[in-house]
Amino acid sequence: MRLDLHRHLEGSHSAKALLRVARELGLTDPLFYDAQERRYRAEAEVARAMTVAGPSDDPAGFVAAISLARKAYVSVRAVGLLARAAFDEAAAETDGFELRISLYSMARTVLSAQGRRLSDVPEADFAALAAQALDAVLAARDAAATASGKPMLVRLGWTRNVDSRGHFLSLEPVVREQAARLSGQDLLGIVPGASPEPYPEDIMALIERLRGVLPDLTLHAGEFEGAASVERALSFGVQAIGHGVASVESRPVLDALAQRGVTLEVCPHSNALLIPSRLSALREAHHGQHPLVALQRHHVHAVLGSDDPSVMGTSFPDEWARAQAEGADLDRLQADARRRWRQLGQTC
Ligand SMILES: [Zn+2]
């Protein structure tokens, strides 16, 4: 079973899907529409504009590409249409998957597309908009899963990039209400500055309050920071870690991951694009082995993910081919994916 276990909704909007929605809703953002020539752009043009150009340790290019990928989040209806296309496209290249959504960023984007300033919007109105967006995503998932016959999970992602704590925290009841339709919680996003992977106290407290209804927890860690970031993630009692490849810097961290049975969600193409220098250093420390291989050798459970396939110009089959080319043990990858899938309440 080919299970993509680390994939983001907003990085899964293909140029094809974005253009279809742009035409349907008459969107004329320059990403989709050439005003001078009065025509919608070709798929290849849009794909080129929103794909990360090449490897760089500076995440600015990636952040810009992700904000382009959100350009069609102009309404709840648009979110629903784009989500449906993303679920269908992920189903076409996998046997099942988990997609994570950053609900705050999504609702925030819809608001600004409508020309509204967050500071002018009461928290209750923001929460109502987010509730509609989340419901649209989950309805799209249900319809796509029925149509394809493939299992699809949705994980709620809390972003580290919060510009209004009040609006952010107003999402708690929204998520509580939909908990039965979600697979777990995640902390995601990178913050500019010296500590790109912080664990803000109020967000961690929010996650803790929701663990009664959403116990499965993953955190993005050990990607833009070193093994100490993974160690901090472990202290929150996670089931899995997004990326976490920097843990191969530290034998004690590898031992702790193996002992606690925590799964690392490894995204090879993403790491090659976003942390090329760190990746080289991690390889050097393990005789040229890719961190995925080093993790497997140290008995750490590891699964594969495509992360943001459209923005990174990859696909789940590509990630699988990369893992194979790096010499990963594919049977163990499969076994670890099945193990994680069962932890998430799925059968296989
Ligand atoms: Zn991620």
Boltz pocket constraint, residues with backbone or C-beta under 6 A from the ligand:
constraints:
  - pocket:
      binder: B
      contacts: [[A, 6], [A, 8], [A, 188], [A, 220], [A, 242], [A, 307]]
      max_distance: 6.0
